[in-house]
Amino acid sequence: MAKIIYIMGTGHSGSTLLDITLGSHPDIFNASEIGNFWRHALSARSNEAICSCGEPLDRCPIWAGRVERWQALSGEPDLRAYRAFNDRFARLSNWSGIIRAGQTKSPDFERYARANRALFEMTQKASQRNAITDSSKSPARALALSVDPDIDLFVIHLVRDARAVAWSHLKRENRRRAQGRKASSFGVLGTVFEWLMINTAGNRLRARLPAGRSALIRYEAWIKDPLPIFEQLGQQMGLDLATPLAESLRARVITNRSHIFNGNHIRLNETLTLRLDTDWQTALSANQQRLAMAISGGMMRSFGYR
């Protein structure tokens, strides 16, 4: 089976950009948020959606016939029933249950593991790559994959300044309101609490993994100077990341060769520029920034933020 490179962290931390950058490597297929495969496949307009390659999903060389291929490999006849099971199994509130299920090889764990191995096998066969990214971000999903001995897993814990995450979330919700669409009421407070919860779980997950099976990356560091970050990552993974990507990383322009079926709109861009977004420093009020630091300051400092 292919090596699985799992990108873990909160939303609005740059996971799509990191995923696409990794996927521009000739030996890596970036499957993006493939943990949403079942939810997306059940959506009313799934086959009408456009893959980032520019083709409708039902004509994309990677994803056409994806449900039938996954069912054949997994032995799961009912997509809707499996999606409900998957959503119950891999959640943060079931952390101890996931560990226990993996240790005892419970029927629930075996079902989850078989379905996900089938998903990765299907993707590897279609892409013909030796490594696959999964940027589903959830620490609970990372935990569930980590307790399967048949999955060769490497976890990238991607962190970003909580204040930047809060501003990115607010910006998206403001845009939705302006378009007359439903928007969440999380605000700075809710977003930063979620940041704290996800990254606490991320730290717990990394502490469980064997040495050399995970890496902590700050969004700001890899955007500012990506080449040494990729050199270090490659050494830990046993994969030469830097040499094939050196030219594009130095130019800070990434050619998008991906087949991403859902997620961030930047997936549809032909090229992406690595540019540090610091708008939060002026867009968030002083009170909002103080609130964010009051909640997340201890963990922020442990990640090197001030």
C-alpha positions as CSV (number, residue, x, y, z in Angstrom):
1,M,0.0,0.0,0.0
2,A,1.1,3.6,-0.6
3,K,2.5,5.7,2.2
4,I,-0.2,8.0,3.6
5,I,0.8,11.5,4.4
6,Y,-1.9,12.9,6.7
7,I,-2.2,16.7,7.2
8,M,-3.7,17.4,10.5
9,G,-4.8,20.7,12.1
10,T,-7.6,23.3,12.1
11,G,-9.4,24.7,9.2
12,H,-8.0,27.9,7.7
13,S,-4.4,26.8,8.4
14,G,-3.2,26.4,4.8
15,S,-3.8,22.7,4.5
16,T,-5.1,22.9,0.9
17,L,-2.0,24.9,-0.1
18,L,0.3,22.4,1.5
19,D,-1.6,19.5,0.1
20,I,-1.4,20.9,-3.5
21,T,2.3,21.7,-3.0
22,L,3.0,18.1,-1.9
23,G,0.9,16.8,-4.8
24,S,3.1,18.6,-7.3
25,H,5.8,16.0,-6.5
26,P,6.0,13.3,-9.2
27,D,5.7,10.5,-6.6
28,I,2.8,11.9,-4.5
29,F,-0.9,12.1,-5.3
30,N,-2.8,14.7,-3.2
31,A,-6.2,13.2,-2.4
32,S,-7.0,16.3,-0.3
33,E,-9.9,15.8,2.2
34,I,-10.5,12.2,1.1
35,G,-12.0,11.5,4.5
36,N,-15.1,13.4,3.2
37,F,-15.4,10.9,0.3
38,W,-18.6,9.3,1.5
39,R,-20.3,12.5,2.4
40,H,-19.4,14.1,-0.9
41,A,-20.5,11.0,-2.9
42,L,-23.9,11.2,-1.3
43,S,-24.5,14.8,-2.1
44,A,-27.2,15.5,-4.6
45,R,-24.9,17.0,-7.3
46,S,-21.8,14.9,-6.7
47,N,-21.2,13.8,-10.3
48,E,-21.9,17.4,-11.6
49,A,-19.1,18.8,-9.4
50,I,-15.9,19.8,-11.1
51,C,-12.6,18.2,-10.2
52,S,-9.6,20.5,-9.9
53,C,-8.3,18.9,-13.2
54,G,-11.2,20.7,-14.9
55,E,-13.3,17.7,-15.7
56,P,-16.7,16.8,-14.1
57,L,-16.1,14.1,-11.5
58,D,-17.9,11.4,-13.6
59,R,-15.4,12.0,-16.4
60,C,-12.3,12.5,-14.3
61,P,-9.7,9.7,-14.8
62,I,-9.2,9.4,-11.1
63,W,-12.7,9.7,-9.6
64,A,-15.1,8.4,-12.4
65,G,-16.9,5.3,-11.0
66,R,-15.3,6.0,-7.6
67,V,-18.3,4.7,-5.6
68,E,-18.6,1.4,-7.4
69,R,-14.8,0.8,-7.3
70,W,-14.7,1.6,-3.5
71,Q,-17.7,-0.7,-2.9
72,A,-16.0,-3.6,-4.8
73,L,-12.8,-3.3,-2.8
74,S,-14.4,-2.6,0.6
75,G,-17.4,-5.0,0.4
76,E,-19.7,-2.2,1.7
77,P,-23.0,-2.4,-0.3
78,D,-24.7,0.6,1.3
79,L,-22.9,3.9,1.0
80,R,-25.3,5.8,3.2
81,A,-25.1,3.3,6.0
82,Y,-21.3,3.3,5.9
83,R,-21.1,7.1,6.0
84,A,-23.2,7.1,9.2
85,F,-21.0,4.5,10.7
86,N,-17.8,6.4,9.7
87,D,-19.0,9.7,11.1
88,R,-19.8,8.0,14.5
89,F,-16.5,6.1,14.7
90,A,-13.8,8.7,14.0
91,R,-14.7,11.6,16.2
92,L,-12.8,13.3,19.0
93,S,-15.3,12.3,21.7
94,N,-14.5,8.6,20.8
95,W,-10.8,9.0,21.3
96,S,-10.4,6.2,23.9
97,G,-12.9,4.1,22.0
98,I,-10.8,4.3,18.8
99,I,-7.6,3.2,20.7
100,R,-9.5,0.4,22.4
101,A,-11.1,-0.8,19.2
102,G,-7.7,-0.8,17.4
103,Q,-6.1,-2.8,20.3
104,T,-8.8,-5.4,20.4
105,K,-9.4,-5.5,16.6
106,S,-13.1,-5.0,17.3
107,P,-15.6,-5.6,14.4
108,D,-16.2,-1.8,14.2
109,F,-12.5,-1.2,13.9
110,E,-12.0,-3.9,11.3
111,R,-14.9,-2.4,9.2
112,Y,-13.4,1.1,9.5
113,A,-9.9,-0.1,8.6
114,R,-11.1,-2.2,5.6
115,A,-13.1,0.7,4.2
116,N,-10.2,3.2,4.4
117,R,-7.7,0.7,3.1
118,A,-10.0,0.2,0.1
119,L,-10.2,4.0,-0.4
120,F,-6.5,4.4,-0.4
121,E,-6.0,1.3,-2.6
122,M,-8.5,2.6,-5.1
123,T,-6.8,6.0,-5.2
124,Q,-3.3,4.5,-5.6
125,K,-4.4,2.2,-8.5
126,A,-6.0,5.2,-10.3
127,S,-3.1,7.6,-9.7
128,Q,-0.1,5.2,-9.9
129,R,1.7,7.1,-7.2
130,N,3.6,5.6,-4.2
131,A,2.4,8.2,-1.7
132,I,-1.0,9.7,-1.1
133,T,-1.9,12.8,0.9
134,D,-5.0,13.0,3.1
135,S,-5.7,16.5,4.3
136,S,-8.9,15.7,6.2
137,K,-7.3,17.5,9.2
138,S,-9.2,15.6,11.9
139,P,-6.9,14.3,14.7
140,A,-9.5,11.6,15.4
141,R,-9.2,10.3,11.8
142,A,-5.4,10.4,12.1
143,L,-5.7,8.4,15.3
144,A,-8.0,5.8,13.7
145,L,-5.6,5.4,10.8
146,S,-2.6,5.3,13.1
147,V,-3.8,2.2,15.0
148,D,-4.1,0.2,11.7
149,P,-0.8,-1.7,11.3
150,D,-1.4,-2.1,7.6
151,I,-1.3,1.7,6.9
152,D,2.1,3.3,6.5
153,L,1.2,6.6,8.1
154,F,3.2,9.9,8.4
155,V,1.4,12.8,10.1
156,I,2.1,16.5,9.4
157,H,0.7,18.6,12.3
158,L,0.1,21.9,10.5
159,V,-0.4,24.9,12.9
160,R,-1.1,28.5,12.2
161,D,-1.3,31.5,14.5
162,A,-4.8,31.3,16.2
163,R,-5.4,35.0,15.4
164,A,-4.8,34.4,11.7
165,V,-7.1,31.4,11.8
166,A,-9.8,33.5,13.5
167,W,-9.6,36.2,10.9
168,S,-9.6,33.8,8.0
169,H,-12.8,32.2,9.4
170,L,-14.4,35.6,10.0
171,K,-13.6,36.7,6.5
172,R,-15.2,33.7,5.0
173,E,-18.4,34.1,7.1
174,N,-18.6,37.8,6.3
175,R,-18.4,36.9,2.6
176,R,-21.2,34.3,3.0
177,R,-23.5,36.8,4.7
178,A,-22.8,39.4,2.0
179,Q,-23.9,36.7,-0.6
180,G,-27.1,35.9,1.4
181,R,-25.8,32.5,2.4
182,K,-25.9,30.8,5.8
183,A,-23.0,31.7,8.0
184,S,-21.9,30.3,11.4
185,S,-21.9,32.4,14.5
186,F,-18.6,31.1,15.9
187,G,-16.8,34.4,15.9
188,V,-13.3,34.8,17.4
189,L,-14.2,33.1,20.7
190,G,-15.6,29.9,19.1
191,T,-12.9,29.7,16.4
192,V,-10.0,30.0,19.0
193,F,-11.6,27.5,21.3
194,E,-11.8,25.1,18.3
195,W,-8.2,25.9,17.5
196,L,-7.2,25.0,21.0
197,M,-9.2,21.7,21.1
198,I,-7.9,20.5,17.7
199,N,-4.3,21.3,18.4
200,T,-4.5,19.8,21.9
201,A,-5.7,16.6,20.3
202,G,-3.0,16.9,17.6
203,N,-0.3,17.1,20.3
204,R,-1.8,14.0,21.9
205,L,-1.7,12.1,18.6
206,R,1.9,13.0,17.9
207,A,2.9,11.9,21.3
208,R,1.4,8.5,20.6
209,L,3.2,8.0,17.3
210,P,6.6,6.3,17.0
211,A,9.6,8.5,16.5
212,G,10.0,9.7,12.9
213,R,6.3,9.2,12.1
214,S,5.2,12.9,12.5
215,A,6.3,16.4,12.1
216,L,5.1,19.8,13.4
217,I,5.1,22.5,10.8
218,R,4.2,26.2,11.3
219,Y,2.3,27.6,8.4
220,E,4.2,30.9,8.6
221,A,7.6,29.1,8.6
222,W,7.0,27.0,5.5
223,I,5.4,29.8,3.5
224,K,8.3,32.1,4.3
225,D,11.0,29.6,3.4
226,P,9.5,26.4,2.0
227,L,12.6,24.6,0.6
228,P,14.4,23.8,4.0
229,I,11.0,22.7,5.4
230,F,10.5,20.3,2.6
231,E,14.1,19.1,2.9
232,Q,13.6,18.3,6.5
233,L,10.2,16.7,5.9
234,G,11.6,14.5,3.1
235,Q,14.4,13.3,5.4
236,Q,11.8,12.2,8.0
237,M,9.6,10.5,5.4
238,G,12.4,8.8,3.6
239,L,11.4,10.6,0.4
240,D,13.3,13.2,-1.6
241,L,10.8,16.0,-1.5
242,A,13.1,18.9,-2.2
243,T,14.9,18.0,-5.4
244,P,11.9,17.6,-7.7
245,L,10.2,20.7,-6.2
246,A,13.3,23.0,-5.6
247,E,12.7,25.2,-8.6
248,S,9.0,25.9,-7.9
249,L,9.7,26.3,-4.2
250,R,12.4,28.9,-4.8
251,A,10.1,30.7,-7.3
252,R,7.2,30.3,-4.7
253,V,4.9,29.4,-7.6
254,I,3.2,26.0,-7.5
255,T,1.7,24.3,-10.6
256,N,-1.6,22.7,-9.6
257,R,-1.7,19.1,-11.0
258,S,-4.3,17.9,-8.6
259,H,-7.5,16.0,-8.8
260,I,-9.3,17.5,-5.8
261,F,-13.0,16.7,-5.7
262,N,-14.1,19.2,-3.0
263,G,-12.9,21.8,-0.5
264,N,-11.2,25.2,-0.8
265,H,-11.9,27.2,-4.0
266,I,-8.1,27.6,-4.6
267,R,-8.1,24.0,-5.7
268,L,-9.4,25.2,-9.1
269,N,-6.4,27.6,-9.7
270,E,-3.9,26.5,-12.3
271,T,-1.0,28.0,-10.2
272,L,-0.7,29.0,-6.6
273,T,1.7,31.6,-5.1
274,L,3.2,31.0,-1.7
275,R,2.5,34.3,0.0
276,L,2.2,34.9,3.7
277,D,-1.2,36.4,4.7
278,T,-0.8,38.8,7.6
279,D,-4.0,40.7,7.1
280,W,-5.2,39.6,10.5
281,Q,-2.7,42.0,12.2
282,T,-4.7,45.0,11.0
283,A,-8.1,43.4,10.4
284,L,-8.7,42.1,13.9
285,S,-9.3,44.7,16.6
286,A,-6.9,44.9,19.5
287,N,-9.6,43.5,21.8
288,Q,-10.1,40.5,19.4
289,Q,-6.4,39.8,19.4
290,R,-6.2,40.0,23.2
291,L,-9.1,37.6,23.5
292,A,-7.5,35.1,21.2
293,M,-4.2,35.3,23.1
294,A,-6.0,35.0,26.5
295,I,-7.5,31.7,25.3
296,S,-4.7,30.2,23.3
297,G,-1.6,32.0,24.5
298,G,-0.1,29.0,26.4
299,M,-0.3,26.7,23.4
300,M,0.6,29.5,21.0
301,R,3.9,30.1,22.9
302,S,4.6,26.3,22.9
303,F,4.4,26.5,19.1
304,G,6.8,29.5,19.0
305,Y,4.2,32.3,18.6
306,R,4.3,35.5,20.5
